Amino acid sequence: MVKKYKIALLLVCTCFSVFSQETFKTMFYNVLNFPIQIPASRIQQLDIILNDYQPDLFMICELNNEDGANTILQSLQSFNANYQRAAFVNNTSDDGIGNQNELQQMLYYDSSKFILESQNEVTTTYRDFNHYKLKLNSIDQATNPVILDVFVTHLKSSDGTVNQNLRLAMVQEFVTYLNTLPSNSNVVLAGDLNLYRSTEPAFQELIDVTNNITFVDPANRIGNWHNDSSFLDVYTQSTRTQSGLGGATGGFDDRFDFIMTSDNMISNPNISYVSNSYKVYGNNNNPNCYNSEINSNDCSGVDYSQSIRDALYLFSDHLPVTLELQTNETLLNTNKVTTKDLYTIKGSNIVSTELRIFIDHAILEVDELEIYNVLGKKVASFKVLDRNLTTLNVSYLANGMYFVVPKHTNVAPLKFIKK
């Protein structure tokens, strides 16, 4: 009897090890001409959104410039210093038609979970697809690497035959590029696809089973999305009916934003889509929300609070799309770098003349502190003279939100408000 119990215990432990899983949260968001679209203070709304969801992969379109890319990175690093971003690259696809496009894509990732192996741009007739090759930071990555190919894009907008054909041409060039990848690649496609219905040729090209890589809609919501309230649960635009904040003002009636996966990721144990995890962040699936503003009472519900929907309304005319991925691989036990106990703001972070910073020099050696505004531009730097408590004169700064960070370190910035 004793031997039987020992065998049973061994089996239980083995099964637990085999079926352990790691889950990753992903988010795609059209950030609406960030940071050019006023007001600059809307980064505070993005802070609320990101701090609430805390994605492991954050994919965006409608990024204007590298300053904006750095500002969003600082927002992410304010709650997790492991966030990194890809290199900023200007769109080149439209060079032949005037190079007037100021809308770029970007990927942010938790570097304790993913390693950015490479990035590339797929040029099309209108706008780039940005390709980011990621590798799981697993314990056996040298012998059994798990690769995730992430593509972020923004297809041509507006309805009508001409625009549908432009979207199709872009997708066809993307599909041609996919022929260079192994057919069993794990591929995620995230973007503002500007599709009005699943019968559009561009969408049919993506799900064509004869392609080298076939995409699926993890939400499994195929149909005529435009102005059909039965698809309200996957609507992403528009969060607004009032003008003055930029973007579209048509109210909640379109599904433009997607995260799609290659069909093998529905069941691949190395990395796969978590069933029923596809969500439109901020969408309470309230029938009254059709053609309404996302922060109105018509769009209320138990999943997303008033404060979250207010932040979404003020930040962009789109809602983010989210889904979760999982792996049976074991990740390296890397320690996250945080600001706790390393350096902190003493007293309130709302100041008028002086900002007091405590630095634990036994852990973090700091010679200089830098201050950045919400656009990611450095506005001040201070030599650290006192080894315990440093007082910074910020009286000359304009009112607003700022970030202070030790120079040449990989720790999260501290946020303060000059008032």
DRENLUM-252368 format. One record per residue (C-alpha): residue number from 1; residue in three letters; x, y, z. Coordinates in Angstrom, 2 decimals, always signed. Layout:
 pos code      px      py      pz
 NUM  ALA       X       Y       Z
...
This chain:
 pos code      px      py      pz
   1  MET   +0.00   +0.00   +0.00
   2  VAL   +2.83   +2.38   +0.74
   3  LYS   +4.35   +1.83   -2.70
   4  LYS   +1.00   +2.54   -4.37
   5  TYR   +0.69   +5.86   -2.59
   6  LYS   +4.19   +6.85   -3.66
   7  ILE   +3.41   +6.05   -7.28
   8  ALA   +0.16   +8.02   -7.15
   9  LEU   +1.95  +11.03   -5.70
  10  LEU   +4.57  +10.89   -8.42
  11  LEU   +1.90  +10.82  -11.13
  12  VAL   +0.14  +13.84   -9.66
  13  CYS   +3.36  +15.85   -9.57
  14  THR   +4.28  +14.86  -13.11
  15  CYS   +0.88  +15.88  -14.48
  16  PHE   +1.08  +19.23  -12.73
  17  SER   +4.43  +19.92  -14.33
  18  VAL   +3.35  +18.88  -17.81
  19  PHE   +0.17  +20.95  -17.87
  20  SER   +1.49  +24.13  -16.28
  21  GLN   +0.91  +27.14  -18.54
  22  GLU   +1.96  +30.75  -18.92
  23  THR   -0.56  +33.29  -20.23
  24  PHE   +0.19  +36.49  -22.15
  25  LYS   -2.14  +39.48  -22.51
  26  THR   -2.13  +41.29  -25.86
  27  MET   -3.72  +44.59  -26.87
  28  PHE   -4.04  +46.46  -30.17
  29  TYR   -5.04  +50.13  -30.14
  30  ASN   -5.45  +52.90  -32.74
  31  VAL   -3.99  +55.77  -30.70
  32  LEU   -5.42  +58.54  -32.94
  33  ASN   -2.55  +60.67  -34.24
  34  PHE   -0.48  +60.43  -31.10
  35  PRO   +0.97  +62.78  -29.94
  36  ILE   +0.03  +65.46  -32.51
  37  GLN   -3.72  +65.27  -31.87
  38  ILE   -4.48  +67.68  -29.03
  39  PRO   -4.66  +67.86  -26.11
  40  ALA   -1.16  +66.65  -25.11
  41  SER   -2.55  +65.79  -21.68
  42  ARG   -4.53  +62.85  -23.11
  43  ILE   -1.52  +60.65  -22.29
  44  GLN   -3.03  +60.67  -18.80
  45  GLN   -6.04  +58.79  -20.19
  46  LEU   -3.75  +56.22  -21.82
  47  ASP   -2.03  +55.78  -18.45
  48  ILE   -5.38  +54.77  -16.94
  49  ILE   -6.08  +52.26  -19.74
  50  LEU   -2.63  +50.64  -19.75
  51  ASN   -2.34  +50.50  -15.98
  52  ASP   -5.69  +48.73  -15.83
  53  TYR   -5.10  +46.10  -18.53
  54  GLN   -1.28  +45.82  -18.36
  55  PRO   -0.66  +44.04  -21.68
  56  ASP   +2.43  +41.89  -22.26
  57  LEU   +2.29  +42.87  -25.94
  58  PHE   +0.98  +46.32  -26.85
  59  MET   +0.54  +46.99  -30.58
  60  ILE   -0.52  +50.37  -31.94
  61  CYS   -1.17  +52.35  -35.12
  62  GLU   -1.53  +56.09  -35.80
  63  LEU   +1.71  +56.90  -33.99
  64  ASN   +3.13  +60.16  -35.37
  65  ASN   +6.75  +60.31  -34.24
  66  GLU   +9.48  +58.89  -32.04
  67  ASP   +8.77  +61.36  -29.23
  68  GLY   +5.31  +59.83  -29.01
  69  ALA   +6.78  +56.33  -29.02
  70  ASN   +8.99  +57.24  -26.05
  71  THR   +6.13  +58.85  -24.15
  72  ILE   +4.03  +55.68  -24.39
  73  LEU   +7.04  +53.60  -23.33
  74  GLN   +7.41  +55.78  -20.24
  75  SER   +3.73  +55.24  -19.47
  76  LEU   +4.20  +51.46  -19.62
  77  GLN   +7.42  +51.56  -17.61
  78  SER   +5.70  +53.52  -14.85
  79  PHE   +4.17  +50.23  -13.65
  80  ASN   +6.58  +47.66  -15.18
  81  ALA  +10.20  +48.56  -15.93
  82  ASN  +10.58  +45.49  -18.16
  83  TYR   +8.70  +47.11  -21.04
  84  GLN  +10.77  +47.80  -24.16
  85  ARG   +9.81  +48.93  -27.64
  86  ALA  +10.85  +48.15  -31.18
  87  ALA  +12.86  +50.63  -33.23
  88  PHE  +10.85  +53.54  -34.61
  89  VAL  +10.61  +53.38  -38.42
  90  ASN   +8.85  +55.87  -40.70
  91  ASN   +6.34  +54.52  -43.19
  92  THR   +7.78  +54.32  -46.72
  93  SER   +4.95  +52.70  -48.68
  94  ASP   +3.47  +56.03  -49.73
  95  ASP   +6.71  +57.61  -50.99
  96  GLY   +5.53  +57.23  -54.59
  97  ILE   +2.34  +59.20  -53.95
  98  GLY   +3.82  +62.14  -52.05
  99  ASN   +5.09  +60.79  -48.71
 100  GLN   +2.37  +62.62  -46.80
 101  ASN   +1.69  +59.82  -44.32
 102  GLU   +2.47  +60.58  -40.68
 103  LEU   +0.92  +57.41  -39.30
 104  GLN   +3.27  +54.68  -38.10
 105  GLN   +2.95  +51.38  -36.23
 106  MET   +4.79  +50.27  -33.08
 107  LEU   +5.21  +47.25  -30.79
 108  TYR   +5.87  +47.33  -27.05
 109  TYR   +6.68  +44.14  -25.16
 110  ASP   +7.50  +42.82  -21.69
 111  SER  +11.16  +41.92  -22.10
 112  SER  +11.03  +39.44  -19.23
 113  LYS   +8.69  +37.31  -21.36
 114  PHE   +9.64  +38.11  -24.96
 115  ILE  +12.87  +38.78  -26.83
 116  LEU  +12.71  +40.92  -29.99
 117  GLU  +14.79  +38.95  -32.49
 118  SER  +14.31  +41.19  -35.54
 119  GLN  +11.96  +43.61  -37.26
 120  ASN  +11.18  +44.38  -40.87
 121  GLU   +8.82  +46.50  -42.97
 122  VAL   +6.54  +45.06  -45.63
 123  THR   +5.92  +47.85  -48.14
 124  THR   +2.62  +47.94  -50.00
 125  THR   +0.79  +50.29  -52.33
 126  TYR   -0.30  +52.50  -49.43
 127  ARG   +1.01  +51.76  -45.92
 128  ASP   +3.56  +49.43  -44.33
 129  PHE   +2.95  +46.19  -42.47
 130  ASN   +5.49  +46.14  -39.62
 131  HIS   +6.91  +42.68  -38.89
 132  TYR   +8.27  +41.93  -35.41
 133  LYS   +9.83  +38.52  -34.78
 134  LEU   +9.62  +37.64  -31.08
 135  LYS  +11.02  +34.69  -29.17
 136  LEU   +9.65  +33.42  -25.87
 137  ASN  +12.10  +33.95  -23.02
 138  SER  +11.81  +30.27  -22.04
 139  ILE  +14.25  +28.08  -20.16
 140  ASP  +14.92  +25.91  -23.23
 141  GLN  +14.93  +28.68  -25.85
 142  ALA  +18.35  +27.54  -27.14
 143  THR  +17.17  +24.03  -28.01
 144  ASN  +13.43  +24.58  -28.53
 145  PRO  +12.82  +28.23  -29.45
 146  VAL   +9.18  +29.35  -29.69
 147  ILE   +8.86  +32.13  -32.27
 148  LEU   +5.92  +34.51  -32.60
 149  ASP   +5.70  +36.60  -35.79
 150  VAL   +3.70  +39.75  -35.06
 151  PHE   +2.46  +42.04  -37.84
 152  VAL   +0.90  +45.43  -37.14
 153  THR   -0.83  +47.44  -39.86
 154  HIS   -3.39  +50.09  -40.78
 155  LEU   -5.32  +49.44  -44.00
 156  LYS   -6.82  +52.13  -46.21
 157  SER   -9.92  +53.71  -44.72
 158  SER  -13.41  +54.47  -46.06
 159  ASP  -16.01  +52.41  -47.88
 160  GLY  -16.46  +52.15  -51.64
 161  THR  -14.96  +50.08  -54.44
 162  VAL  -11.77  +52.15  -54.83
 163  ASN  -10.86  +51.87  -51.15
 164  GLN  -11.82  +48.19  -51.01
 165  ASN   -9.44  +47.54  -53.91
 166  LEU   -6.65  +49.44  -52.15
 167  ARG   -7.15  +47.30  -49.04
 168  LEU   -7.05  +44.18  -51.18
 169  ALA   -3.84  +45.28  -52.91
 170  MET   -2.19  +45.87  -49.53
 171  VAL   -3.26  +42.46  -48.23
 172  GLN   -2.11  +40.70  -51.39
 173  GLU   +1.39  +42.15  -50.99
 174  PHE   +1.34  +41.08  -47.34
 175  VAL   +0.29  +37.54  -48.29
 176  THR   +3.14  +37.39  -50.82
 177  TYR   +5.56  +38.31  -48.02
 178  LEU   +4.10  +35.55  -45.83
 179  ASN   +5.23  +33.04  -48.45
 180  THR   +8.76  +33.62  -47.15
 181  LEU   +7.80  +32.23  -43.72
 182  PRO   +7.46  +28.54  -42.81
 183  SER   +3.84  +27.42  -43.22
 184  ASN   +3.65  +26.37  -39.54
 185  SER   +4.69  +29.82  -38.27
 186  ASN   +2.83  +31.29  -35.30
 187  VAL   +1.52  +34.58  -36.69
 188  VAL   -0.48  +37.39  -35.12
 189  LEU   -1.96  +40.14  -37.30
 190  ALA   -3.14  +43.23  -35.42
 191  GLY   -4.43  +46.41  -36.93
 192  ASP   -7.07  +48.90  -37.89
 193  LEU   -8.23  +46.96  -40.96
 194  ASN  -11.07  +49.37  -41.83
 195  LEU  -13.23  +46.46  -42.99
 196  TYR  -16.99  +46.97  -43.22
 197  ARG  -17.94  +43.35  -43.88
 198  SER  -16.35  +39.92  -44.05
 199  THR  -17.24  +39.58  -47.75
 200  GLU  -14.70  +42.26  -48.61
 201  PRO  -11.97  +40.85  -50.89
 202  ALA   -9.21  +41.86  -48.44
 203  PHE  -10.74  +39.84  -45.61
 204  GLN  -11.42  +36.87  -47.90
 205  GLU   -7.77  +36.96  -48.96
 206  LEU   -6.64  +36.76  -45.32
 207  ILE   -8.80  +33.69  -44.56
 208  ASP   -8.08  +31.91  -47.87
 209  VAL   -7.22  +28.30  -46.95
 210  THR   -4.98  +27.94  -50.02
 211  ASN   -2.52  +30.54  -48.68
 212  ASN   +0.79  +29.54  -47.16
 213  ILE   -0.52  +30.99  -43.87
 214  THR   -4.27  +31.23  -43.27
 215  PHE   -5.74  +33.60  -40.69
 216  VAL   -8.76  +33.03  -38.48
 217  ASP  -10.98  +35.42  -36.55
 218  PRO  -10.55  +34.30  -32.91
 219  ALA  -13.80  +36.08  -32.03
 220  ASN  -15.58  +33.91  -34.62
 221  ARG  -17.82  +36.84  -35.57
 222  ILE  -17.96  +36.69  -39.37
 223  GLY  -20.59  +38.82  -41.09
 224  ASN  -21.67  +42.26  -42.26
 225  TRP  -20.39  +44.33  -39.34
 226  HIS  -21.31  +47.83  -40.55
 227  ASN  -24.49  +49.26  -39.02
 228  ASP  -25.71  +45.87  -37.80
 229  SER  -26.32  +45.96  -34.04
 230  SER  -26.16  +42.15  -33.80
 231  PHE  -22.35  +42.56  -34.03
 232  LEU  -22.20  +45.22  -31.32
 233  ASP  -20.03  +42.99  -29.10
 234  VAL  -17.10  +43.37  -31.56
 235  TYR  -17.63  +47.04  -32.44
 236  THR  -14.58  +49.27  -31.94
 237  GLN  -15.55  +52.61  -33.52
 238  SER  -16.62  +55.31  -32.98
 239  THR  -16.42  +56.16  -29.30
 240  ARG  -17.84  +59.64  -30.00
 241  THR  -20.71  +61.55  -31.56
 242  GLN  -19.44  +65.03  -30.65
 243  SER  -16.76  +66.83  -32.67
 244  GLY  -13.72  +68.66  -31.31
 245  LEU  -11.58  +65.74  -30.11
 246  GLY  -10.41  +64.50  -33.50
 247  GLY  -11.21  +61.30  -35.37
 248  ALA  -14.62  +59.98  -36.41
 249  THR  -17.85  +61.06  -34.69
 250  GLY  -20.36  +58.55  -36.00
 251  GLY  -21.08  +56.80  -32.73
 252  PHE  -20.69  +53.10  -31.98
 253  ASP  -21.47  +51.20  -35.20
 254  ASP  -18.34  +49.67  -36.82
 255  ARG  -15.84  +46.85  -36.35
 256  PHE  -12.58  +48.20  -37.74
 257  ASP   -9.96  +46.90  -35.28
 258  PHE   -8.80  +43.28  -35.20
 259  ILE   -6.34  +40.82  -33.74
 260  MET   -6.23  +37.73  -35.97
 261  THR   -4.06  +34.63  -35.59
 262  SER   -2.76  +31.97  -37.95
 263  ASP   -5.04  +28.94  -37.88
 264  ASN   -2.41  +26.73  -36.21
 265  MET   -2.46  +28.99  -33.13
 266  ILE   -5.93  +27.79  -32.20
 267  SER   -4.47  +24.49  -30.95
 268  ASN   -0.64  +24.74  -30.96
 269  PRO   +0.55  +23.83  -27.42
 270  ASN   +3.76  +25.87  -27.82
 271  ILE   +1.75  +29.07  -28.15
 272  SER   -1.98  +29.32  -28.78
 273  TYR   -5.06  +31.50  -28.47
 274  VAL   -6.90  +31.21  -25.15
 275  SER  -10.46  +30.23  -25.98
 276  ASN  -13.07  +32.99  -25.43
 277  SER  -10.41  +35.55  -24.46
 278  TYR  -11.05  +37.89  -27.43
 279  LYS  -12.54  +41.14  -26.08
 280  VAL  -13.11  +44.70  -27.18
 281  TYR  -11.79  +46.64  -24.21
 282  GLY  -14.42  +49.13  -23.01
 283  ASN  -17.31  +47.46  -24.83
 284  ASN  -19.94  +46.30  -22.32
 285  ASN  -22.10  +44.81  -25.11
 286  ASN  -25.00  +46.97  -24.00
 287  PRO  -27.67  +47.01  -26.79
 288  ASN  -28.39  +50.66  -26.00
 289  CYS  -24.81  +51.56  -26.96
 290  TYR  -25.53  +51.30  -30.70
 291  ASN  -24.64  +54.67  -32.31
 292  SER  -23.97  +56.16  -28.85
 293  GLU  -20.88  +57.55  -27.12
 294  ILE  -18.84  +55.00  -25.19
 295  ASN  -18.90  +56.97  -21.92
 296  SER  -22.67  +57.51  -21.96
 297  ASN  -25.10  +55.67  -19.70
 298  ASP  -26.27  +53.78  -22.81
 299  CYS  -22.89  +51.98  -22.86
 300  SER  -22.73  +51.12  -19.15
 301  GLY  -22.20  +47.60  -17.86
 302  VAL  -20.40  +45.44  -15.32
 303  ASP  -17.17  +44.79  -17.28
 304  TYR  -15.92  +48.34  -17.87
 305  SER  -16.45  +51.15  -15.37
 306  GLN  -17.40  +54.75  -16.01
 307  SER  -13.83  +55.93  -15.33
 308  ILE  -12.39  +53.46  -17.87
 309  ARG  -14.94  +54.48  -20.51
 310  ASP  -14.26  +58.17  -19.82
 311  ALA  -10.55  +57.58  -20.44
 312  LEU  -11.28  +55.70  -23.67
 313  TYR  -13.63  +58.43  -24.88
 314  LEU  -11.08  +61.19  -24.26
 315  PHE   -8.10  +59.34  -25.72
 316  SER   -9.22  +57.94  -29.09
 317  ASP  -12.15  +57.44  -31.44
 318  HIS  -11.36  +53.68  -31.41
 319  LEU  -11.51  +51.04  -28.67
 320  PRO   -8.62  +48.62  -28.10
 321  VAL   -8.93  +44.93  -28.97
 322  THR   -7.48  +42.34  -26.59
 323  LEU   -6.89  +38.61  -26.47
 324  GLU   -4.75  +36.19  -24.48
 325  LEU   -2.16  +33.68  -25.64
 326  GLN   -0.82  +30.74  -23.67
 327  THR   +2.20  +28.45  -23.80
 328  ASN   +3.21  +25.18  -22.18
 329  GLU   +6.82  +26.41  -22.06
 330  THR   +8.41  +27.50  -18.78
 331  LEU   +9.73  +31.05  -18.76
 332  LEU  +13.03  +32.09  -17.24
 333  ASN  +12.59  +33.37  -13.71
 334  THR  +13.86  +36.88  -14.42
 335  ASN  +13.52  +39.45  -11.67
 336  LYS  +11.48  +42.51  -12.55
 337  VAL  +13.16  +45.84  -11.96
 338  THR  +10.89  +48.21  -10.07
 339  THR  +11.30  +51.60   -8.48
 340  LYS  +10.12  +50.41   -5.07
 341  ASP  +12.78  +51.16   -2.44
 342  LEU  +15.29  +52.23   -5.12
 343  TYR  +14.17  +55.83   -5.52
 344  THR  +10.91  +57.48   -4.53
 345  ILE   +9.20  +60.84   -4.35
 346  LYS   +9.01  +62.05   -0.77
 347  GLY   +5.67  +63.57   +0.04
 348  SER   +3.04  +64.37   -2.59
 349  ASN   +3.78  +63.97   -6.30
 350  ILE   +1.77  +67.17   -6.93
 351  VAL   +4.25  +70.02   -6.41
 352  SER   +4.55  +73.73   -7.15
 353  THR   +8.19  +74.62   -6.49
 354  GLU  +10.27  +71.67   -5.24
 355  LEU  +10.36  +67.94   -5.93
 356  ARG  +12.10  +65.82   -3.28
 357  ILE  +13.61  +62.51   -4.40
 358  PHE  +15.02  +59.82   -2.08
 359  ILE  +17.62  +57.51   -3.68
 360  ASP  +18.96  +54.34   -2.08
 361  HIS  +22.54  +54.54   -3.34
 362  ALA  +23.39  +51.18   -1.79
 363  ILE  +21.17  +49.63   -4.49
 364  LEU  +20.99  +52.24   -7.26
 365  GLU  +24.01  +54.40   -8.09
 366  VAL  +22.75  +57.69   -9.52
 367  ASP  +24.76  +60.77  -10.50
 368  GLU  +22.14  +62.63  -12.50
 369  LEU  +18.34  +62.89  -12.70
 370  GLU  +16.47  +63.87  -15.87
 371  ILE  +12.95  +65.29  -16.28
 372  TYR  +10.82  +64.66  -19.37
 373  ASN   +7.50  +66.15  -20.42
 374  VAL   +4.52  +64.13  -21.72
 375  LEU   +5.87  +64.36  -25.27
 376  GLY   +9.03  +62.52  -24.25
 377  LYS  +11.29  +65.60  -24.50
 378  LYS  +13.91  +66.24  -21.83
 379  VAL  +13.22  +69.56  -20.14
 380  ALA  +15.72  +69.51  -17.26
 381  SER  +18.58  +67.59  -15.69
 382  PHE  +20.02  +67.76  -12.17
 383  LYS  +23.27  +66.54  -10.69
 384  VAL  +22.76  +64.41   -7.60
 385  LEU  +24.79  +66.03   -4.84
 386  ASP  +23.09  +64.77   -1.69
 387  ARG  +23.50  +61.01   -1.25
 388  ASN  +20.18  +60.58   +0.54
 389  LEU  +17.59  +63.20   -0.37
 390  THR  +17.81  +65.36   -3.51
 391  THR  +15.66  +68.47   -3.90
 392  LEU  +14.89  +69.59   -7.46
 393  ASN  +13.73  +73.12   -8.26
 394  VAL  +10.80  +72.72  -10.67
 395  SER   +9.20  +76.13  -10.10
 396  TYR  +10.03  +77.28  -13.64
 397  LEU   +8.29  +74.35  -15.35
 398  ALA   +4.91  +74.91  -16.95
 399  ASN   +1.94  +73.31  -15.22
 400  GLY   +1.40  +69.71  -16.29
 401  MET   +2.58  +66.13  -15.91
 402  TYR   +6.28  +65.17  -16.01
 403  PHE   +8.50  +62.13  -15.52
 404  VAL  +11.76  +61.99  -13.58
 405  VAL  +14.24  +59.17  -14.20
 406  PRO  +17.87  +58.45  -13.23
 407  LYS  +20.17  +58.88  -16.22
 408  HIS  +21.66  +55.71  -17.79
 409  THR  +19.50  +53.27  -15.78
 410  ASN  +16.83  +50.72  -16.66
 411  VAL  +14.30  +51.60  -14.00
 412  ALA  +10.78  +52.93  -14.36
 413  PRO  +10.29  +56.72  -14.30
 414  LEU   +8.48  +58.47  -11.48
 415  LYS   +5.49  +60.60  -12.41
 416  PHE   +4.77  +64.01  -10.89
 417  ILE   +2.49  +66.96  -11.59
 418  LYS   +3.62  +70.58  -11.52
 419  LYS   +0.67  +72.70  -10.41
